[in-house]
Amino acid sequence: MSSIVGLGNPGEHHADRHNMGFMVVDRLAERAGVALSTKRFDGLYARGRLEGQDVLLVKPQTSMNASGDCVGPLARYHHIEPASVIVVHDEMDLPFGQLRLKRGGSAGGHNGLKSIIEALGTEEFVRLRVGVGRPGGAWGTGRGHVVSHVLSPFSDEEAARLPAYVDHAADAVRAVLAQGLSATMNVVNRRSVFTTPPSK
């Protein structure tokens, strides 16, 4: 069984940048025909099947920074190895419209990933990084500006493209299940979801 974990902030406005992981897992739940209604281990989750495989779809209900408090115990209870955990999260170091798949590596300043690494005791799980860009495209903004950006709603143009973007991210997860990580990385990591980026 694989665990597909979407990161977000419970109680926050759902359609903001920091909740991209929640949106992707919700879309996967729709496609699996299940509802994330089981409440346990500080999370909402459901068992289902995608691409002929048993999956556990998970939305931690802790703060983003404590996501591991859900992911670690849930994986251990269901005997899911870290290598079979796929975490979907927002990524400011990628522009809106770009996805990146990888296994392992540091948290890169993402506190949700840091918490999961600590809870699983390893960095060796799969991450789908969903680009949300930086405020104004800048790289040197202060922490307050960055926090405001990830918790803010999308621009009108981004919002118009958001359903397709979430679909592409969900398709990337399904491709990992069906074709494996390496083959999917070769496709997903080479191109943007959209032929033209949204205007600023």
C-alpha positions in Angstrom: 0.0 0.0 0.0 1.1 3.6 -0.7 0.2 6.6 1.4 -0.5 9.8 -0.5 -0.3 12.8 1.8 -1.4 16.3 0.9 -0.1 19.1 3.0 -2.2 22.1 4.0 -3.5 24.2 6.8 -6.8 23.0 8.3 -9.1 25.9 9.0 -7.4 28.2 6.5 -9.2 29.3 3.3 -9.0 26.2 1.1 -8.1 27.7 -2.2 -4.8 29.3 -1.2 -1.3 28.4 -2.2 -0.4 26.7 1.0 -3.3 24.2 0.5 -2.2 22.8 -2.9 -1.5 19.4 -1.3 -5.0 19.3 0.1 -6.5 20.1 -3.3 -4.6 17.4 -5.1 -5.5 14.7 -2.5 -9.2 15.8 -2.7 -9.0 15.3 -6.5 -7.5 11.9 -6.1 -10.2 11.0 -3.6 -12.8 12.0 -6.2 -11.2 9.8 -8.8 -11.0 6.8 -6.3 -14.6 7.3 -5.4 -13.9 7.7 -1.7 -14.5 10.4 1.0 -11.7 11.4 3.4 -14.0 10.9 6.4 -12.0 8.7 8.8 -10.7 10.9 11.7 -7.7 9.4 13.5 -4.0 10.1 14.1 -4.6 13.9 13.8 -5.7 13.5 10.2 -8.5 12.8 7.8 -8.0 9.8 5.5 -9.6 7.1 3.4 -8.5 3.9 1.8 -9.1 3.4 -1.9 -7.7 2.1 -5.1 -5.9 4.0 -7.8 -4.2 2.5 -10.8 -5.0 -1.0 -9.5 -3.2 -0.3 -6.2 -4.4 0.1 -2.6 -3.7 3.6 -1.4 -4.2 5.6 1.8 -5.2 9.2 1.0 -4.3 11.5 3.9 -4.8 15.2 4.9 -3.1 15.9 8.2 -5.3 18.1 10.4 -2.4 19.4 12.5 -0.8 22.7 11.7 1.4 22.5 8.6 4.5 22.6 10.8 3.4 19.5 12.7 2.4 17.3 9.7 4.6 14.5 10.8 2.5 14.0 13.9 -0.1 12.5 11.6 2.0 11.0 8.8 4.4 9.0 11.0 1.9 7.2 13.3 -0.5 6.6 10.4 2.2 5.0 8.3 3.4 2.8 11.1 -0.2 1.7 12.0 -0.8 0.6 8.4 2.7 -0.8 7.9 3.6 1.6 5.1 7.3 1.9 4.4 8.7 5.5 4.0 9.6 4.6 0.4 5.9 4.2 -0.3 4.9 7.6 1.0 4.2 10.3 -1.5 3.9 13.8 -0.1 2.3 16.6 -2.2 3.1 20.1 -1.2 3.3 23.7 -2.4 6.7 24.9 -3.5 7.7 28.6 -3.8 10.9 27.8 -5.6 8.9 26.8 -8.6 6.6 29.1 -10.6 2.9 28.4 -10.8 2.4 25.7 -13.5 5.5 23.7 -12.8 5.6 20.3 -11.0 8.7 18.5 -9.8 9.0 14.9 -8.6 11.9 13.6 -6.4 12.7 11.1 -3.8 14.7 12.1 -0.8 16.6 15.3 -0.1 16.4 17.9 2.7 13.2 19.8 3.7 14.5 22.9 1.9 13.0 25.2 4.4 9.5 23.6 4.2 8.5 23.0 7.8 5.9 20.5 6.9 8.5 18.3 5.2 10.9 18.8 8.1 8.2 17.4 10.5 7.6 14.4 8.3 11.3 13.6 7.9 11.6 13.7 11.7 8.5 11.5 12.2 9.5 8.9 9.5 13.2 8.9 10.6 14.3 9.3 7.0 14.3 11.7 4.0 13.7 8.8 1.6 10.1 9.4 0.6 8.6 10.8 -2.6 7.7 14.4 -2.9 5.5 16.1 -5.6 6.4 19.8 -5.4 3.6 21.9 -6.8 4.9 25.3 -7.9 3.2 28.4 -6.5 5.9 31.0 -7.1 7.3 33.7 -4.9 5.6 37.1 -4.2 6.3 39.3 -7.2 8.7 36.7 -8.5 11.2 37.9 -6.0 13.8 35.7 -4.2 14.9 38.0 -1.4 11.6 38.8 0.3 11.2 38.8 4.1 9.5 36.0 6.1 6.4 38.1 6.7 5.9 38.8 3.0 6.5 35.1 2.2 3.9 33.9 4.7 1.4 36.4 3.4 2.0 35.1 -0.1 1.4 31.4 0.6 -1.7 32.1 2.6 -3.2 34.5 0.0 -5.7 33.5 -2.7 -4.6 33.0 -6.3 -4.7 35.8 -8.8 -7.7 35.7 -11.1 -5.7 34.2 -14.0 -4.1 31.6 -11.7 -7.6 30.8 -10.3 -8.9 30.2 -13.8 -6.1 27.7 -14.4 -6.2 26.1 -11.0 -8.6 23.2 -11.8 -6.4 22.1 -14.7 -3.3 22.5 -12.6 -4.7 20.3 -9.8 -5.7 17.7 -12.4 -2.2 17.6 -13.8 -0.7 17.2 -10.3 -3.2 14.4 -9.5 -2.3 12.7 -12.8 1.4 12.9 -11.9 0.7 11.0 -8.7 -1.3 8.4 -10.6 1.5 8.0 -13.1 4.0 7.3 -10.2 1.7 4.5 -9.1 1.2 3.1 -12.6 4.6 3.6 -14.2 7.1 4.2 -11.3 8.9 7.2 -10.2 11.8 7.4 -12.7 9.6 7.1 -15.8 7.2 9.7 -14.4 10.0 12.1 -13.4 11.3 12.0 -17.0 8.0 13.4 -18.2 6.8 15.6 -15.4 10.1 17.4 -14.6 10.9 18.4 -18.1 8.1 20.8 -18.9 5.6 23.2 -17.5 1.9 22.3 -17.2 1.0 25.4 -19.2 2.6 26.6 -22.4 2.6 30.2 -21.2 3.0 31.3 -17.5 0.2 33.4 -15.9 0.9 37.1 -16.1 1.9 38.9 -12.9 
